[in-house]
């Protein structure tokens, strides 16, 4: 893994650091310096907030097919293992850029721009992905956020008393992930009661909880008392929530994309969850995290 200096930003309420390697949010802290993100314990998972591009999850056989040609594609794509250029650095804002290269063309035969913008505005972290097609053919792509928040949050509420509350009822069944990391044909019952998901390790014995689609565009995560995190994801129609049982984090993952259905051997353009950008077209995908008291 490449070691790169962290880029730090701050507001009067929050501070954060982003690693140019993967444009990964590495820590987020409150005004007293308390960590709001994972401890990255290697016994469970050392990730913190990887950027998922140009796929979310795993593709069948770890390859994508573009115009009948197969290209190797690692789980969650290559952006999380690539150094981004720092193109803007201010007291409360930093922007990171990745463009296609001969290396990326080996996996993904498209000309692209991917910018990640991080802004601290008071008690809110605003993360914006700018995805552009700089080529001359339509570009199929997926994108996902994957931040791991502290479970429990550092406000004295026991881990067992943490929950996620959606902004609307979520009665639908969930997708099931196979042992190979693909989307199973059968679904699983939802553990959400109305709008509330009470977090417990047993929920994650079979990998992530996956909503496709998710009706909500906002949720609150935290303990039954004390400060919470208000998380908004207005541009992503899917959601994953994941941890490893016993770990000190829970990932809230808004996605515009999803793993392959088991057995999928079709074209990348036809893959579920893909959106397509015309030449010179851009799309912005936003996630906001607000510390509320």
C-alpha positions in Angstrom: 0.0 0.0 0.0 1.3 3.5 -0.9 1.8 5.8 2.0 0.6 9.4 1.3 0.3 12.3 3.7 -3.2 12.9 5.0 -5.0 16.1 4.0 -6.7 17.7 7.0 -9.7 20.0 7.1 -11.7 21.5 10.0 -14.7 23.6 10.9 -15.6 24.9 14.3 -17.4 21.7 15.1 -15.7 18.9 13.2 -12.3 17.9 11.9 -11.4 15.3 9.3 -8.5 13.8 7.4 -8.5 12.3 3.9 -5.9 10.0 2.4 -5.1 10.7 -1.2 -4.6 7.0 -1.5 -8.1 6.1 -2.6 -9.4 9.6 -1.6 -10.5 7.8 1.6 -11.9 9.6 4.6 -9.6 8.4 7.3 -11.1 10.0 10.4 -13.9 12.3 11.4 -13.8 13.9 14.9 -16.0 16.2 17.0 -14.9 19.4 18.6 -13.5 17.5 21.6 -11.5 15.2 19.3 -13.7 12.2 19.8 -13.6 9.7 16.9 -16.9 9.3 15.0 -15.4 6.6 12.7 -14.0 3.1 12.9 -11.0 2.2 15.0 -9.8 0.1 11.9 -9.0 -2.9 14.2 -7.1 -5.3 11.9 -8.8 -8.2 13.7 -12.0 -7.2 11.7 -11.4 -4.7 8.9 -8.7 -2.0 8.3 -10.9 -0.1 5.8 -12.3 3.3 6.8 -14.4 4.8 3.9 -13.3 3.3 0.6 -14.6 4.9 -2.6 -16.4 2.3 -4.8 -15.8 3.0 -8.5 -16.5 2.0 -11.3 -18.4 -0.9 -9.7 -20.0 -1.6 -6.4 -19.5 -5.0 -4.9 -18.2 -8.0 -6.9 -18.7 -8.9 -10.5 -19.1 -12.6 -11.5 -15.7 -14.2 -12.2 -14.1 -10.8 -11.3 -14.4 -9.6 -14.9 -16.6 -7.2 -16.8 -17.6 -7.5 -20.4 -17.5 -4.5 -22.7 -18.4 -5.1 -26.3 -17.7 -8.8 -25.8 -14.2 -8.3 -24.4 -13.4 -9.3 -20.8 -11.6 -7.0 -18.4 -10.4 -8.0 -14.9 -12.2 -6.0 -12.2 -11.5 -6.3 -8.5 -14.2 -6.1 -5.9 -15.5 -2.5 -5.5 -13.3 -1.4 -8.4 -9.9 0.1 -8.5 -10.3 3.7 -7.3 -9.9 2.7 -3.6 -6.4 1.4 -4.5 -5.3 4.4 -6.6 -3.6 7.6 -5.6 -5.7 10.7 -6.3 -4.2 14.1 -7.1 -4.9 16.8 -4.5 -6.4 19.6 -6.7 -7.8 21.8 -3.9 -6.8 22.3 -0.3 -8.3 24.9 2.0 -9.0 25.1 5.7 -12.4 23.4 5.5 -12.3 21.9 2.0 -10.3 19.5 0.0 -10.7 18.0 -3.5 -9.1 14.9 -5.0 -9.0 13.9 -8.7 -8.5 10.7 -10.6 -8.5 10.4 -14.4 -8.0 7.4 -16.6 -4.6 6.1 -17.4 -3.0 3.1 -19.1 -3.4 1.3 -15.8 -7.1 1.9 -15.5 -7.7 1.1 -19.1 -6.5 -2.4 -18.4 -9.6 -2.8 -16.2 -12.1 -0.2 -17.5 -11.8 0.8 -21.2 -13.2 4.3 -20.8 -12.0 7.9 -20.4 -13.3 9.3 -17.2 -12.9 12.0 -14.5 -13.6 11.2 -10.9 -13.4 14.0 -8.3 -14.1 13.7 -4.6 -14.9 16.9 -2.8 -14.9 17.1 1.0 -16.3 20.1 2.8 -16.8 20.7 6.6 -19.6 23.3 7.2 -20.2 23.6 10.9 -21.5 20.2 12.1 -21.9 18.8 8.6 -19.5 16.9 6.4 -20.5 17.2 2.7 -19.0 14.6 0.4 -19.6 15.1 -3.4 -18.5 12.7 -6.1 -18.2 14.3 -9.6 -18.2 11.6 -12.3 -17.5 12.6 -15.8 -17.2 11.0 -19.2 -14.3 12.5 -21.0 -14.4 10.0 -23.9 -16.4 9.9 -27.1 -18.7 6.9 -26.4 -21.3 6.4 -23.7 -19.8 5.3 -20.4 -21.4 2.7 -18.1 -20.5 3.2 -14.5 -21.4 2.6 -10.8 -20.4 4.5 -7.7 -20.8 3.9 -4.0 -19.9 5.4 -0.6 -18.6 3.1 2.2 -17.9 5.0 5.4 -17.5 3.1 8.7 -18.9 4.9 11.7 -18.0 4.2 15.3 -20.3 1.6 16.9 -20.8 2.6 19.6 -20.5 6.4 19.1 -18.2 8.0 21.7 -21.0 9.4 23.9 -21.4 6.7 26.6 -24.4 4.8 25.2 -23.9 1.0 25.1 -23.3 -0.6 21.8 -26.5 -2.6 22.2 -28.6 0.6 22.4 -27.6 1.9 18.9 -30.1 2.0 16.0 -30.7 3.3 12.6 -34.0 5.2 12.0 -35.0 5.8 8.4 -36.9 8.8 7.2 -39.8 6.6 6.1 -41.0 3.1 6.6 -38.9 0.4 4.8 -41.2 -2.6 4.6 -39.5 -4.3 1.5 -37.5 -7.5 1.6 -33.7 -7.3 1.3 -31.3 -8.7 -1.2 -29.2 -11.6 0.0 -25.5 -11.9 -0.7 -24.0 -15.3 -1.6 -20.8 -16.7 -0.3 -19.1 -15.6 -3.5 -20.2 -12.0 -2.9 -22.9 -11.9 -5.6 -26.6 -11.1 -5.3 -28.7 -14.2 -4.7 -31.9 -14.9 -6.6 -33.9 -15.3 -3.4 -34.4 -12.5 -0.9 -34.3 -12.2 2.9 -36.8 -10.8 5.4 -36.2 -7.2 6.5 -35.3 -6.7 10.2 -36.6 -3.1 10.0 -39.6 -2.5 12.3 -41.4 0.5 10.7 -38.6 3.0 10.3 -36.3 1.5 13.0 -33.4 -1.0 12.6 -32.1 -2.0 16.0 -28.4 -2.9 15.5 -27.1 -6.3 16.7 -24.3 -8.5 15.5 -26.6 -11.3 14.5 -27.9 -9.2 11.6 -24.6 -9.4 9.8 -23.8 -13.1 10.1 -24.5 -13.5 6.3 -22.8 -10.3 5.2 -24.4 -6.9 4.5 -28.1 -5.8 4.6 -28.9 -4.7 1.1 -31.8 -2.5 0.0 -32.6 -2.4 -3.7 -34.3 -0.1 -3.9 -34.2 2.0 -0.7 -37.2 4.4 -0.3 -35.5 6.7 2.2 -33.0 9.4 1.3 -32.0 10.1 4.9 -31.5 8.2 8.2 -30.3 8.9 11.7 -27.7 6.6 13.4 -26.8 6.6 17.0 -27.7 5.7 20.6 -31.1 6.0 22.2 -29.8 9.2 23.9 -27.0 11.7 23.2 -25.6 13.0 19.9 -26.4 11.1 16.7 -25.3 11.2 13.0 -27.9 12.5 10.5 -27.0 10.9 7.2 -28.4 12.1 3.8 -28.0 10.4 0.5 -30.3 12.0 -2.1 -28.7 10.6 -5.2 -28.4 6.9 -4.6 -31.2 4.4 -5.0 -29.6 1.5 -3.1 -28.2 1.1 0.4 -25.9 -1.3 2.2 -25.4 -1.6 6.0 -22.6 -3.8 7.1 -20.2 -4.8 9.8 -18.4 -7.8 11.0 -19.9 -9.2 14.2 -18.0 -7.8 17.2 -16.3 -5.0 15.3 -16.4 -1.4 16.5 -18.0 0.1 13.4 -21.1 0.0 11.2 -20.9 1.0 7.6 -23.7 3.1 6.1 -23.2 2.7 2.3 -25.3 4.6 -0.2 -24.9 3.0 -3.6 -25.7 3.7 -7.2 -24.8 0.2 -8.2 -24.8 -3.3 -6.8 -22.9 -6.6 -7.1 -23.7 -8.9 -10.1 -26.6 -11.3 -9.7 -25.3 -14.8 -9.3 -24.5 -16.4 -12.7 -24.5 -13.0 -14.6 -22.5 -13.1 -17.8 -24.0 -10.2 -19.7 -22.5 -7.0 -20.9 -21.4 -4.4 -18.3 -23.8 -1.9 -19.8 -26.7 -4.2 -19.0 -25.6 -5.0 -15.5 -28.1 -4.1 -12.7 -27.4 -0.8 -11.0 -25.4 0.7 -13.9 -26.0 4.2 -15.0 -24.6 5.6 -18.3 -23.0 9.0 -19.0 -23.0 10.4 -22.5 -19.8 12.0 -23.8 -19.0 15.1 -21.8 -21.8 14.4 -19.4 -21.3 14.6 -15.6 -23.1 13.4 -12.6 -22.8 14.5 -9.0 -23.5 12.1 -6.1 -23.7 13.6 -2.6 -23.6 12.2 0.9 -24.0 14.5 4.0 -23.2 13.6 7.6 -24.3 15.9 10.3 -23.5 15.6 14.0 -26.7 16.4 15.9 -27.1 16.9 19.7 
